Amino acid sequence: MCGVPGPARASDPLPVHLSVTDRGSSNRTFDQIAEAIATFESSSEVNQFSSKYDYVTAGKAQFTPDEKAGYTLFRSSVTHCNECHRDGGPGEEPLFTDFTASNLGLPRNPAIPFYYEDKPDEQGYAANLSGPNWVDTGVGGFLLNAPRLSGVPNPNASWTNLASPFLGRFKVPTLRDVDKRPRPDFVRAYMHNGYLKSLKEVVHFYNTRDSLPTCGVGDPGEKVSCWPKAEYPQTMNRRQLGNLRLTDEEEDQIVSFLKTLTDGYLPAEK
């Protein structure tokens, strides 16, 4: 099975024919792996809460004027940032996510190799029969198909019935460590498909998605004075972003604040 790529045949969905006892042992092992990963992800090694933001909220450091202005904008009714990337309320840790899913209207990223994996390999398997026409439908696609990329209907009807409003939506990530990188010149990829390559581009997209003209991928001015069309516009969030009317300086101030969420801050010695 491992030597042949692709999903299991519909006629044999469990091609590893284990006994009931071995199947139970296998399932327990996967559960234990998941529990071990969850334990690590909830540990202080991952969730350090040692960013400049944490020092400021503890009264042990102060924002710069630009960071403070950015935080004010972040929490304002102008940007709506804090509605999805919540910085905590009564009894809440400041995790900067509301754990929902949203469609921000991101353009597709043609640099993703999956778009070009439409030719069968030596085993006769093609990962993406739709080629460049494939559309990533996010959480809704996961609910609709099993596995998501196969096009095979999900056998769990209760999931399938929930798919429609979630098509094109993706999980709202935490903003903690959103600027963390192994070295200063490292280029990060942002959003679910890596289309945006800097926090400035992210904030500029939120600010101007709907106010700038439409252009094609690779056109002059892309990501600065124009944006390609959304990959899946049907469920796009049109209420909280798209035309925030922020100035270039205000965009930079929000970026300054986002950089304070990186763990490992070392306050200056007095």
C-alpha positions in Angstrom: 0.0 0.0 0.0 2.8 2.4 0.9 4.5 1.9 -2.5 1.4 3.0 -4.4 0.3 6.6 -4.1 -3.3 7.7 -4.0 -6.3 7.0 -1.8 -7.6 3.6 -1.0 -10.0 2.0 -3.5 -13.7 2.6 -2.7 -14.2 -1.2 -2.8 -11.5 -1.6 -0.1 -11.3 1.5 2.1 -9.2 -0.2 4.7 -6.5 -1.9 2.6 -4.4 -2.9 5.6 -6.4 -5.9 6.7 -5.9 -6.0 10.5 -7.5 -8.2 13.0 -10.0 -6.6 15.4 -7.3 -6.7 18.1 -4.6 -5.2 15.9 -7.0 -2.5 14.6 -7.8 -1.5 18.1 -4.0 -1.4 19.0 -3.4 0.7 15.9 -6.2 3.2 16.7 -5.0 3.5 20.3 -1.5 4.3 19.0 -2.8 7.1 16.7 -4.8 8.5 19.7 -1.7 8.5 21.8 0.3 10.2 19.1 -2.4 12.9 18.9 -2.4 13.3 22.7 1.4 13.6 22.8 1.3 16.3 20.1 -1.5 18.2 21.9 0.4 18.0 25.1 3.5 19.5 23.5 1.5 22.2 21.7 -0.1 23.3 25.1 3.3 23.3 26.9 5.3 26.4 27.8 7.9 25.4 25.2 5.3 26.3 22.5 3.1 28.8 24.4 5.7 30.9 26.1 3.7 34.1 26.5 7.0 35.9 26.6 6.4 38.5 23.9 6.7 42.3 24.4 3.0 42.4 24.4 2.9 40.2 27.4 5.5 42.3 29.2 3.5 45.4 28.4 0.2 43.9 29.8 2.2 42.9 32.9 3.4 46.4 33.4 7.0 45.5 32.8 7.6 47.3 29.5 6.0 50.0 27.3 5.0 50.1 23.7 6.7 52.6 21.4 4.3 55.3 20.1 3.9 53.4 16.8 3.2 50.1 18.6 0.7 51.7 20.9 -1.1 53.4 17.9 -1.1 50.1 16.1 -2.7 48.3 19.1 -5.3 51.0 19.3 -6.1 50.5 15.6 -6.1 46.7 16.1 -8.8 47.0 18.7 -10.8 49.7 16.9 -14.2 49.5 15.1 -12.3 50.7 12.0 -10.2 47.6 11.4 -12.3 44.9 13.2 -9.0 42.9 13.8 -9.9 42.1 17.4 -13.2 40.6 16.5 -11.6 37.5 15.0 -8.1 37.7 16.5 -9.3 38.2 20.1 -6.8 39.5 22.6 -8.8 38.0 25.5 -11.7 39.0 27.7 -12.8 38.2 31.2 -11.3 34.8 32.1 -9.7 34.4 28.6 -6.0 34.1 27.7 -4.9 36.5 24.9 -4.6 33.9 22.2 -5.5 36.2 19.3 -7.9 33.9 17.6 -11.6 33.1 18.0 -11.2 29.6 16.6 -13.7 30.2 13.8 -13.2 30.0 10.0 -13.4 32.8 7.5 -13.0 33.5 3.8 -10.9 36.6 3.3 -11.1 36.6 -0.5 -7.5 35.7 -1.0 -6.4 35.2 -4.6 -5.1 31.8 -5.6 -1.3 31.3 -5.4 -0.1 29.8 -8.7 3.3 29.1 -7.2 1.8 26.1 -5.3 3.1 22.9 -7.1 -0.3 21.1 -6.6 -1.8 23.1 -9.5 0.6 21.4 -11.9 0.4 17.8 -10.5 -2.3 16.7 -13.1 -0.1 14.2 -15.1 -0.1 10.6 -14.0 3.1 9.3 -12.5 4.8 6.0 -13.2 2.1 4.4 -11.0 -0.7 6.0 -12.9 -1.6 8.4 -10.1 -2.3 12.1 -10.7 -2.7 14.1 -7.5 -4.8 16.8 -9.0 -6.9 15.9 -12.0 -8.3 19.5 -12.2 -4.9 21.0 -12.7 -4.8 24.8 -12.7 -8.6 24.8 -12.5 -8.6 23.3 -9.0 -10.2 25.5 -6.3 -9.3 25.1 -2.6 -12.6 25.1 -0.8 -11.1 25.0 2.7 -13.1 23.7 5.7 -16.2 23.2 3.5 -14.2 21.0 1.1 -13.0 18.9 4.1 -16.6 18.4 5.2 -17.8 17.6 1.7 -15.1 15.2 0.6 -13.1 12.4 2.3 -10.3 13.0 1.9 -10.7 16.6 0.9 -8.7 16.4 -2.4 -10.0 13.2 -3.7 -13.5 14.3 -4.7 -14.9 11.2 -3.0 -18.1 12.2 -1.0 -17.6 12.2 2.7 -19.4 9.0 4.1 -20.5 11.0 7.2 -23.7 12.6 6.1 -23.9 14.8 9.2 -20.6 16.5 8.1 -21.6 16.7 4.4 -24.8 18.6 5.3 -22.8 21.3 7.1 -20.4 21.9 4.2 -22.1 24.6 2.2 -21.6 27.7 4.4 -18.0 26.7 5.1 -16.9 26.4 1.5 -13.9 28.7 0.9 -13.4 29.3 4.6 -10.1 28.7 6.5 -9.3 28.6 10.2 -8.5 31.9 11.9 -5.0 31.4 13.1 -3.4 32.9 16.3 -1.3 36.0 15.7 1.1 35.0 18.4 4.6 34.7 16.9 3.2 35.9 13.6 6.6 37.6 12.8 8.8 34.9 14.4 11.5 33.7 11.9 14.8 31.9 12.1 16.8 34.9 10.8 15.9 38.5 9.9 16.1 38.0 6.2 13.9 34.9 6.2 10.8 35.5 4.0 7.6 34.2 5.6 4.6 33.1 3.7 1.2 34.2 5.1 -2.4 33.2 4.7 -3.7 29.7 4.0 -2.0 29.5 0.6 1.2 31.5 1.2 0.1 34.2 -1.3 1.3 37.1 0.9 4.9 37.4 1.9 5.0 40.1 4.6 2.9 41.5 7.4 2.8 44.8 5.4 1.2 42.9 2.5 -1.3 41.3 4.8 -2.4 44.5 6.4 -2.5 46.3 3.0 -4.7 43.5 1.7 -7.1 43.8 4.6 -7.2 47.6 4.0 -7.5 47.7 0.2 -8.9 44.4 -1.1 -12.0 46.1 -2.4 -10.8 49.7 -3.0 -8.1 48.9 -5.5 -8.7 47.7 -9.1 -8.5 44.1 -10.1 -5.4 42.8 -11.9 -3.8 39.5 -12.9 -1.1 37.6 -11.0 2.2 39.0 -12.0 0.8 42.3 -13.4 2.6 45.6 -12.6 1.4 46.9 -9.2 0.1 43.5 -7.9 -0.2 43.6 -4.1 0.5 47.3 -4.1 -2.0 49.2 -6.3 -4.2 46.2 -7.5 -5.2 42.7 -6.4 -6.1 39.6 -8.4 -9.7 38.3 -8.0 -10.6 36.1 -5.1 -10.2 32.3 -5.5 -13.6 31.6 -4.0 -15.8 34.8 -3.8 -19.1 33.1 -2.9 -18.6 33.1 0.9 -16.2 36.0 1.1 -16.2 38.1 4.2 -17.3 41.5 3.1 -18.2 43.1 6.4 -14.9 43.2 8.3 -12.3 44.0 5.7 -11.7 45.2 2.2 -11.9 49.0 2.4 -10.7 50.1 5.8 -9.5 53.5 4.6 -6.2 53.3 6.6 -3.3 55.5 5.6 0.1 54.0 4.8 1.3 55.1 8.2 -1.5 53.4 10.0 -0.8 50.2 8.1 2.8 50.4 9.3 1.6 51.1 12.9 -0.5 47.9 12.9 2.5 46.0 11.6 4.6 47.4 14.4 2.1 46.1 16.9 1.9 42.7 15.4 5.7 42.4 15.7 5.3 42.7 19.5 3.6 39.3 19.6 6.9 37.4 19.1 7.9 35.3 22.1 11.4 35.7 23.5 11.3 39.5 24.1 14.2 40.7 26.3 13.4 44.0 28.0 16.2 46.5 28.1 18.1 46.6 31.3 17.7 49.7 33.4 
